[in-house]
Amino acid sequence: MKVTSIIAAVAGAIFRVVMAVAVVYVIYRGAGICYDYGYRIFTEPAMTTGEGRRVTVTVSPDMSALDIGKLFEGRGLVRDARLFVLQYYLSEYREDVGPGTFDLSTAMTAEEMMQAMVVEKTEEEDGEGDSAGSGSSLGQEDSSSESGPPAGGGAPGGEDGTEDAARDGMTGDGVTEDTEGLGGEPGTE
């Protein structure tokens, strides 16, 4: 009986050591994955450098952030749909991104794509804008007085949103940053 109790004690000790090593390994791997995702959220480069390939995508009102991420991943605009979802929810453009047809490029980062997908707000929502959206809301005030009421839910302007970007660029209110990814008009020299 002494031998069996010694064997049981040794087996139990070995089992506890193996479980401790397994727990440490799982925590280490999980921390590595979390760090990688956390780092990539803010530093993920564009899919290509240079001009990139132009891709036209249509986002419908019923699409979730994951649906948009899967669409973008399938079209070659982003590497990982789940990473795009995290970037979307941590973006300053989250509230302003809306449905429509957008002309994007593989040379754009996720933030630049979201910036290109920003739709005009209605007059009631203009007062709620923060400092990041103040340039856009000022441009919208000018453009709404020129072109009438904003479109209801779709991409304002033309189907691909370029008419809206051109209109915002004409306001002279520092919105050149908003139009960079939509065809490369500014900064292509």
C-alpha positions in Angstrom: 0.0 0.0 0.0 2.9 2.4 0.6 4.1 2.0 -3.0 0.7 2.9 -4.5 0.3 6.0 -2.3 3.8 7.2 -3.3 3.0 6.6 -7.0 -0.3 8.5 -6.6 1.5 11.4 -4.8 4.2 11.6 -7.6 1.5 11.4 -10.3 -0.5 14.1 -8.6 2.5 16.4 -8.3 3.4 15.8 -12.0 -0.2 16.5 -13.0 -0.2 19.8 -11.0 3.1 20.9 -12.6 1.8 20.1 -16.1 -1.4 22.0 -15.4 0.6 25.0 -14.1 2.8 25.0 -17.2 -0.3 24.8 -19.5 -2.0 27.7 -17.7 1.2 29.8 -18.0 1.4 28.9 -21.7 -2.2 29.9 -22.4 -1.8 33.2 -20.5 1.4 33.9 -22.4 -0.2 33.1 -25.8 -3.3 35.1 -24.9 -1.3 38.1 -23.9 0.7 37.9 -27.1 -2.4 37.8 -29.2 -4.0 40.7 -27.2 -0.8 42.8 -27.6 -0.6 42.1 -31.3 -4.3 43.1 -31.9 -3.9 46.2 -29.6 -0.8 47.3 -31.5 -2.3 46.6 -34.9 -5.5 48.6 -34.1 -3.6 51.8 -34.2 -0.6 51.0 -36.5 -2.1 48.7 -39.2 -0.6 49.8 -42.6 -2.6 49.9 -45.8 -2.8 46.8 -47.9 -0.6 48.3 -50.6 1.7 51.3 -50.9 1.7 53.9 -53.7 -1.6 54.5 -55.5 -3.1 51.1 -54.8 -6.1 49.5 -56.5 -9.4 51.4 -56.5 -12.4 49.4 -55.2 -16.0 50.5 -55.2 -18.0 49.1 -52.3 -21.7 49.5 -51.3 -22.6 49.6 -47.6 -26.3 49.1 -46.9 -28.0 50.5 -43.8 -28.6 47.1 -42.3 -24.9 46.0 -42.3 -23.1 45.6 -39.0 -19.4 46.6 -38.5 -18.5 42.9 -38.9 -20.4 42.7 -42.2 -18.5 45.7 -43.4 -15.2 44.2 -42.2 -16.0 40.9 -44.0 -16.9 42.9 -47.2 -13.7 44.8 -47.0 -11.6 41.7 -46.3 -13.2 40.0 -49.3 -12.5 42.9 -51.6 -8.8 43.1 -50.4 -9.2 46.4 -48.5 -8.2 45.1 -45.1 -6.3 42.0 -43.8 -8.6 41.0 -41.0 -12.3 41.7 -40.6 -12.3 41.4 -36.8 -9.4 43.9 -36.6 -11.4 46.3 -38.7 -14.4 45.9 -36.3 -12.1 46.9 -33.4 -10.7 49.8 -35.4 -14.3 50.9 -36.3 -15.5 50.9 -32.7 -12.4 52.8 -31.5 -12.5 55.3 -34.4 -13.6 58.9 -34.0 -15.7 58.4 -37.2 -17.9 55.6 -35.8 -20.9 57.9 -35.3 -20.6 59.5 -38.8 -20.0 56.5 -41.0 -23.2 55.7 -43.0 -24.6 53.7 -45.8 -23.8 54.4 -49.4 -21.5 53.5 -52.3 -17.9 54.5 -51.7 -14.8 54.6 -53.9 -11.9 53.3 -51.8 -8.4 52.2 -52.4 -6.1 49.4 -51.2 -3.6 52.2 -50.3 -5.9 53.6 -47.7 -5.7 52.7 -44.0 -8.8 51.6 -42.1 -9.1 55.1 -40.6 -8.9 56.7 -44.0 -11.6 54.4 -45.3 -13.9 55.3 -42.5 -13.1 59.0 -43.1 -14.1 58.5 -46.7 -17.4 56.8 -45.6 -18.5 59.7 -43.5 -22.0 61.0 -44.5 -23.5 64.4 -44.0 -25.4 65.1 -40.9 -28.9 66.7 -40.8 -29.2 70.2 -39.4 -30.4 68.9 -36.0 -27.2 66.8 -35.6 -24.8 69.6 -36.6 -24.9 71.0 -33.0 -23.8 67.7 -31.6 -20.5 67.6 -33.5 -17.2 67.5 -31.6 -13.9 69.3 -32.4 -12.9 66.5 -34.9 -16.0 66.9 -36.9 -16.2 70.7 -36.8 -14.5 71.1 -40.2 -17.0 68.7 -41.7 -20.1 70.3 -40.1 -19.0 73.8 -41.3 -18.6 72.5 -44.8 -22.0 70.9 -44.5 -23.6 74.1 -43.5 -22.2 75.8 -46.6 -23.1 72.9 -48.9 -26.6 72.4 -47.5 -27.5 76.0 -48.2 -26.2 75.6 -51.8 -27.7 72.2 -52.6 -30.8 72.0 -50.5 -31.6 69.4 -47.8 -29.1 66.6 -47.2 -29.9 63.1 -48.6 -31.7 60.8 -46.3 -29.4 58.0 -45.3 -27.5 57.3 -48.5 -24.2 58.7 -49.6 -24.8 62.4 -50.1 -24.0 63.7 -53.5 -23.3 61.1 -56.2 -23.4 57.4 -55.9 -19.7 57.1 -55.0 -19.6 60.1 -52.7 -17.1 62.0 -54.8 -19.6 64.9 -55.6 -19.9 65.5 -51.8 -16.1 65.4 -51.4 -15.7 67.9 -54.2 -18.3 70.2 -52.7 -16.6 70.0 -49.3 -13.3 70.7 -50.9 -14.7 74.0 -52.4 -15.6 75.4 -48.9 -12.0 76.2 -48.2 -12.5 75.1 -44.6 -9.5 72.8 -44.3 -11.3 69.7 -45.6 -8.6 68.7 -48.0 -7.8 65.9 -45.6 -11.3 64.5 -46.1 -10.8 64.3 -49.9 -7.3 62.8 -50.1 -8.5 59.2 -50.4 -11.3 59.8 -52.8 -9.2 60.0 -56.0 -6.1 61.7 -54.8 -7.0 65.2 -56.0 -5.0 67.0 -53.3 -1.4 66.0 -52.6 -0.9 64.0 -55.9 1.9 66.3 -57.1 
